[in-house]
Amino acid sequence: MPGTLEHRWALAGISLFAYSVAFAAAPLDTAIQTHVETQEQGARSQDQVEKLDDGTQALVIEYRNGLREIEALKTYHQQLGREVKSQETERVSVDKQLADIEVTQRDILPLMLRMLEAVVQFVTLDTPFLEQERTKRLDDLKAMMDRSDMTLAEKYRRLMEAYQIETEYGRTIEAYRGDLKSGDKSRAVDFLRFGRVGLYYLTLDRRGGNTWTMWANTSAMFSEVGPVHPVPPGETTFEHDLHPRFDRETLSQILLELCQRVSGDLVRQRYLAKTVGIKLRYADFHTLTRDITLEAPTADVETIRSAARACLRRVPLDRRLRLLGVRVTSLTRSGGDKDTTDPVSVPDDHTARESLRLLD
C-alpha cells in the first residue's frame, strides 16, 4: 500500500531528525557550562590579581614610608651629632671660663681691698662734710668685704657705687643739717657745701656762720664769717631709691613735710620768699633743679607746695629718685616786729591726697 509506505518513511525521517537533534543538544550544554565555568574562574582570577595588586601597592607605600623615615632619622642623627659637638665645644669653653673666673676672683679681691683702703684714706683727708653718712658707708663696705653670703660681683658693685658717690660730691652743691663737733660737745647746724672747694655752716638761730678751708688752717677748724640770714632748703636723702610711680604716697608725704619745714623756717625768721625751687637726685646720681618765681612773696606752706608741684611737672619722673629737696630764694623781710607773713597751714588728708597727682 503506497500510502502506508510513504507514511512510514515520513515517521522514520522524523524519528531520525529528533534523534540527531537530541544527540547534538548534549555537547552544546556542555560547551555552555564550560564557558560559564571559565568566566567564573576568570572572575576569581581577576579578584586574586586585584587583591595581589592592592597588597603590592600597600607594600610599595610602606617601603617608601620606611625610606622617608630612614632619611629623617639620618638627618635627625646628623643634627644631634652637630648639637653634641657644639655642646662639647661650649662645655670646654665654660670650663675655661670657670678657670678664668677663679683666677680673676683671686686677682680682683686684693685690688678691691686696695681700692677700699684708698677711698677710706681719701675720705679721712677730705673736706669734713657728711661725716656720719660717709663714715657709715665705709664701715658698711669694710664689713661687706668679709661677708660670705655676698657675691664678688655685688661687692665690686657696692665699692664702685661708693666711688661714684664720692666723685659726685665734687660736682654738686648741697645743703643739709647735721651735727658740728667742737671738742667734747656737738650742736646741730645747717651746712652748705660747694663741691669740695667750700664748706660753710649756719647756726640754727641764724646769728652766725663759719667756713672751713684746709688751705688756710691745717687743723681743719672753722673760721668766723659775717652773720648771714638764709633759709636752709629742706632736703631728704632716702634710705632706698623711690620711684614716682610706685612710691607716690611716700614721695608726696615727703614733699609735704619738706614744704612745712621750709615754711616754718620762713615764719620763724620773719622772711617771705619770692622764688621756690626743687632739687632731684636720681638713682644714677644725676642731679636736677627747677625754680619758679611767684607773683608775690609768701611763707604759706600751700603756696610753696603748689610751686614745688609746678616745678615737678617740668622734670622727668620716670626714674627712681634718691633725694628730694625744696628750697626758697629771693627773700624779703616780712616787716619789723610785726609778723606779716601768710599763716602757715597744716595740710589735711585731702591736701595729702591732692599732692599725689603731681607724681602721676
Order of alpha helices (4+ residues) and beta strands (2+ residues): alpha-alpha-alpha-beta-beta-beta-beta-beta-beta-alpha-beta-beta-alpha-beta-alpha
